[in-house]
Amino acid sequence: MSEAIKNRYDFVFLFDVKDGNPNGDPDQVNLPRADAEDQHGLVTDVCIKRKVRNYVMLEKELKPPYDIFIREGQVLNKIIDSAKGDDIHNRQTALCGSYFDIRTFGAVLSTGDKGAGTIRGPVQFTFSRSEDRIYQAEHSITRCAVTTEADAKKQEKREHASTFGRKATVPYALYRMHGFVSVVDARKTGFSEDDLKLLWKSLVNAFENDRAAARGEMNPRKLVIFKHESHLGNDLSGRLFDRVTVAKNGDLPRKFDDYRVAVNRDNLPSGIEVNEWPENNVF
């Protein structure tokens, strides 16, 4: 693996959904998540991290140093207790060296008989928020099959037997996520330049191998990366994020072309470099 990164990064990731549910809320009968006050759509940071993990699993096939710690069927305490090392620091180093998601996002490793404390990852995501209010559409769906003999008997007299269900979608929405990459924390976990390139690649490909009927069409639209010359940063992340603006071409956007995305490169602070996908090759 290459050495730990030396530059801080801040980034903006834009993606959209058409006729799908990007992140259902189990506390709201799996409706698309929304801000209760202004009805803007939300996608949790955990949701996008899961898609990054899934892509890395597919590309790297769970081979160290790109194994994935948080994945289905994993017994976490068993892994933590089996980590080599006589103290917490050595066990953390061993786990970071094997698992991409620990190196990237950090992990709570304090469970198990031995325990390995807590690691704060260098990469942090915010919630994704839609540019406009979303409409949480609900649709009735039917199927001709039934699940039990009792249901079959109830429908014997019906000419067209069916069972009913519900499906929720967003007709269209463009979502915006902000992200941060810390050099200070990268030094602790060993997050490297190779890991960074894999992160960018994972974000861009996050939806390609995660298709499902419930999610409709989800696509990455823009990745804007601010690279700092200094390991502590050459400007405030909030001011850099303000340079990425999204404007509507009409009152009711129904596709990405109904928006205009602009990146203000005028009078950039000294030590700031801007890269954009798909314009630049970021991985």
C-alpha positions in Angstrom: 0.0 0.0 0.0 1.0 3.6 -0.6 1.8 5.9 2.3 -0.9 7.9 4.2 -2.3 10.9 2.4 -0.6 14.3 3.0 -3.4 16.7 1.8 -6.7 17.5 3.3 -9.8 17.2 1.1 -13.3 18.6 1.1 -15.8 17.4 -1.5 -19.4 17.8 -2.8 -21.2 14.8 -4.3 -24.4 15.3 -6.3 -26.6 12.3 -7.2 -30.2 12.0 -8.3 -33.1 9.5 -8.1 -36.0 9.0 -10.5 -39.1 7.1 -9.6 -37.4 5.4 -6.7 -36.9 5.4 -2.9 -33.2 6.3 -2.3 -33.4 5.6 1.5 -36.6 4.5 3.2 -37.4 5.4 6.8 -38.5 2.3 8.8 -40.1 4.6 11.4 -42.3 6.0 8.6 -43.5 2.7 6.9 -40.4 3.0 4.7 -41.4 6.3 3.0 -38.5 8.2 1.5 -36.7 10.1 4.3 -37.6 13.8 4.5 -37.1 16.8 6.7 -40.3 17.1 8.8 -40.1 20.9 8.7 -39.5 21.7 5.0 -40.0 18.4 3.3 -36.6 18.3 1.6 -35.4 14.7 1.0 -32.7 13.1 3.1 -30.3 10.2 2.6 -28.3 9.2 5.6 -24.5 9.1 5.7 -24.7 5.4 6.7 -26.7 4.6 3.5 -23.9 6.0 1.2 -21.2 4.4 3.3 -22.9 1.0 2.8 -22.8 1.5 -1.0 -19.1 2.4 -0.8 -18.5 -0.7 1.2 -20.4 -2.9 -1.2 -18.5 -1.6 -4.2 -15.2 -2.2 -2.5 -16.3 -5.7 -1.7 -17.1 -6.4 -5.3 -13.9 -4.9 -6.7 -11.4 -6.1 -4.2 -13.2 -9.4 -3.3 -12.6 -9.1 0.4 -8.9 -9.6 0.0 -6.7 -7.7 2.6 -5.9 -4.9 2.8 -9.4 -4.3 1.3 -11.5 -6.6 3.4 -14.7 -5.0 4.8 -15.4 -5.1 8.6 -19.1 -4.1 8.6 -20.9 -6.5 6.3 -23.6 -9.1 6.4 -22.9 -12.2 8.4 -19.8 -10.8 10.1 -19.2 -11.7 13.8 -17.4 -8.5 14.9 -16.3 -9.6 18.4 -14.6 -12.6 16.9 -12.6 -10.4 14.5 -11.7 -7.9 17.2 -10.5 -10.6 19.7 -8.4 -12.3 17.0 -6.5 -9.1 16.1 -2.8 -9.5 16.7 -1.2 -7.3 19.3 -0.6 -7.1 23.0 -2.2 -3.7 23.5 -5.0 -1.6 22.0 -2.7 0.4 19.7 -1.3 -2.7 18.1 -4.7 -4.3 17.6 -6.0 -1.2 16.1 -3.0 -1.1 13.7 -3.6 -4.7 12.7 -7.4 -4.1 12.0 -6.8 -0.9 10.1 -4.2 -2.8 8.0 -6.7 -5.4 6.9 -10.1 -3.6 6.7 -10.7 -0.7 4.2 -13.8 0.5 6.0 -12.1 0.8 9.4 -9.2 2.7 7.7 -11.6 5.0 6.0 -14.7 5.5 8.2 -13.3 4.3 11.6 -15.1 1.8 13.9 -16.2 1.1 17.4 -13.9 -1.8 18.5 -14.5 -1.7 22.2 -16.7 -4.8 22.3 -15.4 -8.3 22.7 -13.2 -9.9 25.4 -10.1 -7.9 24.5 -11.5 -4.8 22.8 -9.6 -2.4 20.7 -11.1 1.0 21.7 -12.6 3.4 19.1 -11.1 4.6 15.9 -12.2 7.9 14.3 -12.0 7.6 10.5 -10.5 10.3 8.3 -13.5 10.2 5.9 -16.7 11.7 7.1 -20.0 12.2 5.1 -22.9 14.5 5.9 -26.5 13.5 5.3 -27.5 14.1 1.7 -30.2 16.7 1.2 -32.3 17.3 -1.9 -32.1 20.6 -3.6 -35.9 21.0 -3.6 -38.8 19.7 -1.6 -39.7 16.1 -2.5 -43.1 14.4 -3.0 -43.4 11.1 -1.2 -45.5 9.2 -3.7 -47.3 6.1 -2.6 -48.4 3.4 -5.0 -50.7 0.4 -4.6 -49.3 -2.8 -6.0 -50.8 -6.3 -6.5 -49.6 -9.8 -7.0 -51.5 -12.9 -8.2 -49.9 -15.3 -5.7 -50.6 -15.6 -2.0 -48.4 -16.6 0.9 -50.7 -18.9 2.9 -53.4 -21.5 2.4 -55.8 -19.3 4.4 -55.3 -16.4 2.0 -55.8 -18.8 -0.9 -59.2 -19.9 0.4 -60.3 -16.3 1.0 -59.7 -15.5 -2.6 -61.1 -18.7 -4.2 -64.4 -16.9 -5.1 -62.6 -13.9 -6.8 -62.2 -14.0 -10.5 -58.8 -12.4 -10.4 -57.2 -13.2 -7.0 -54.6 -10.8 -5.8 -52.9 -9.5 -2.7 -52.2 -5.8 -2.2 -49.1 -3.9 -1.1 -47.6 -0.4 -1.1 -44.6 1.1 -2.7 -43.2 4.5 -2.1 -41.1 6.6 -4.6 -39.7 10.0 -5.2 -40.7 11.2 -8.8 -37.4 13.0 -9.1 -34.9 14.6 -6.8 -31.3 15.9 -6.9 -29.4 15.2 -3.7 -26.2 17.0 -2.4 -23.8 15.4 0.1 -20.7 17.0 1.6 -17.6 15.1 2.7 -14.3 15.6 4.5 -11.0 13.8 4.5 -8.7 14.5 7.4 -4.9 14.1 7.2 -4.6 14.0 11.0 -6.9 11.0 11.2 -5.5 9.4 8.1 -2.1 9.2 9.7 -3.6 7.2 12.6 -5.4 4.7 10.4 -3.0 4.5 7.5 -5.6 5.8 4.9 -3.5 6.0 1.8 -3.5 7.6 -1.7 -4.6 4.3 -3.1 -7.5 4.3 -0.6 -8.4 7.8 -1.6 -8.6 6.9 -5.3 -10.7 3.9 -4.4 -13.0 6.2 -2.4 -13.6 8.4 -5.4 -14.2 5.4 -7.6 -16.6 3.9 -5.1 -18.7 7.1 -4.9 -19.0 7.4 -8.6 -20.0 3.7 -8.9 -22.0 3.5 -5.7 -25.3 2.8 -7.5 -24.2 0.7 -10.5 -24.2 -2.6 -8.7 -26.8 -1.7 -6.2 -29.9 -1.7 -8.4 -33.2 -2.7 -7.0 -36.8 -2.3 -8.0 -37.5 -0.1 -5.0 -34.7 2.4 -5.8 -35.7 3.2 -9.3 -33.0 5.1 -11.3 -30.1 6.4 -9.1 -27.1 8.1 -10.8 -24.0 10.1 -9.8 -24.1 13.5 -11.4 -21.2 15.5 -10.0 -18.2 15.1 -7.7 -16.3 18.3 -6.9 -13.1 17.8 -4.9 -11.2 20.6 -3.1 -7.6 19.6 -2.4 -5.7 21.5 0.2 -1.9 22.0 -0.1 -1.7 22.1 3.7 -2.4 19.1 5.8 -4.6 21.3 8.1 -6.3 23.1 5.2 -5.9 26.3 3.3 -9.5 27.5 3.7 -12.7 26.7 5.6 -14.7 23.9 4.2 -18.0 25.9 4.3 -16.6 28.6 2.1 -15.4 26.1 -0.4 -18.8 24.3 -0.4 -20.4 27.7 -1.2 -18.5 27.8 -4.5 -20.6 24.9 -5.7 -24.1 26.3 -6.7 -27.1 24.6 -8.0 -29.9 26.5 -9.8 -33.2 25.4 -11.4 -34.0 26.0 -15.0 -37.8 25.5 -14.3 -40.3 25.3 -11.5 -40.7 21.5 -11.5 -37.4 19.7 -12.1 -37.8 16.2 -13.5 -34.3 15.5 -14.8 -30.7 16.5 -14.1 -30.8 18.9 -17.1 -33.4 20.9 -15.3 -30.6 22.1 -13.0 -27.5 24.2 -13.6 -24.4 23.2 -11.5 -21.6 25.8 -11.4 -18.2 25.7 -9.6 -16.8 29.1 -8.9 -13.0 29.0 -9.5 -12.5 32.8 -9.3 -10.0 34.0 -6.8 -9.4 30.6 -5.3 -7.5 30.8 -2.0 -3.8 30.0 -2.2 -3.1 26.3 -1.9 -6.5 25.1 -3.1 -6.8 22.9 -6.2 -10.2 21.9 -7.7 -11.0 18.7 -9.5 -14.3 17.7 -10.9 -15.8 14.4 -12.1 -16.7 13.7 -14.9 -14.5 16.4 -16.3 -11.3 15.2 -14.6 -9.9 11.8 -14.0 -10.0 11.6 -10.2 -9.3 7.9 -10.0 
